[in-house]
Amino acid sequence: MIIRWQDWINVLLGCWLVVSPWEMEYSLNGAATANACGLGGVLLVFNLISACRLLDQGQEIFNILLGTWLILSPYSLTFATEREPSINAIVVGTMIVALASWQIYDATKSEKG
């Protein structure tokens, strides 16, 4: 069984997204709060399943899609003018995409060697 630390970092990022509206004090923005809590919950559950190896295929692509949505969501959900929720979504989304890309790179590297 291969333990991938990236899955556990994504679990922590999911937890952060769920609590971030209150920690960063933007919970009054309904769109930003729903986006952070909803995606955080999905990220948390999906990556727990992946980290426990109950599902071991496709999680990287799913994480890239979630991360990309987080990066684009301030503009799509029109909260880009608010600093805290925008920065939070963009930074966390970028981290999720980077971790998933790292996992794909590791998987292709280990298949070749």
N, C-alpha and C positions, 0 to 999 in steps of 0.2 A: 504494500500500500504506500503510495507516494503522498506525503503530506506537503501541501502547497501553502506556504505562509500567506500568499496573496489572498487566498480565500478568507483567512481570518482577518486580514486588514480590511477587506470589503465588509465583513460582518461588523467591525468597529465603525466603519464609515456609515453603514446603515443605521447603527445606533445613534451616531452623531446627527445624521439627518433628521431622525425622529425627534430629538430634543433640541436641535439648533434654533427653531423659531423662538423658543422661550429663553434659551441661553444668549442668543444674539438680539433678543427683544424686537423681533419683527412678527410676532404672532398675530398682530391685528391685521396684517395683510393676508387675507383669506387665500388668494391664489398661491402665494409663495409658501404659506404654511401647509396647505393641502398638498402641494407639489413635494415639499421636503418630507412630510410625514408619510405620504403615500409611497413615494419612491424609496424612502428609507426603509419602510416596512417590507417592501418587495425585495430590496437588496439584502436586507437582513435575513429573511426567510430563505431566499433562493441560495445565498452563499452559505448559510448553515447547512442546508441540504447538500451542497457541493462539498463543503469542508468535511462533512461526515461521510462522504463518498456514497451517498444514496443515489446520486445522479452524477455521472462523470462525463457527460458529453454536452457540448454546446454552451456551457456556462460563460465561456469567454466572449462569444458573440453576443449573448444576452447582456452581459455586463457592458460591452462596448455600446450597444444600443441604449442602455440605461444612462450610461455616462454621457453619450452624445445628446440625449434628450435633456439631461441636467444642464449641459453647457448652453443649449439653445433655449431652454425654458424661460429665462428672464425676458427674452425678446418675444417669444411666442405667447407668453402669459402676461405680457406688458407690466412686469415689475422691474425692468432694466434700469429705471431711474432711481430705484432704491438701492443704496450701496450695499448694506449688509446681506440681504437675501441674494442679490446678484452675485456678489463675490463668493458667497458660500456655495451657491449652485455651480458656478463656473470652476472653482477650485476643486470641489469634491468630484464633479464630473470629469475633470481632467485627470485626477488621481485614479478614478475607476477605469478610465480608458487606458491609462498608462499601465496599471496593474494587469489588466486583461491582455494587453499587447505583450507584456513581459511573459505572461503565461503561455501565450501562443508561440513566442520566440523560444522559450524553454522546451516546449513540446516538439517543435520542429528540429531544434538542435539535438535533442536526445534521440529522435528517430534517425537522424543522419549518422550519429556517432555511436 
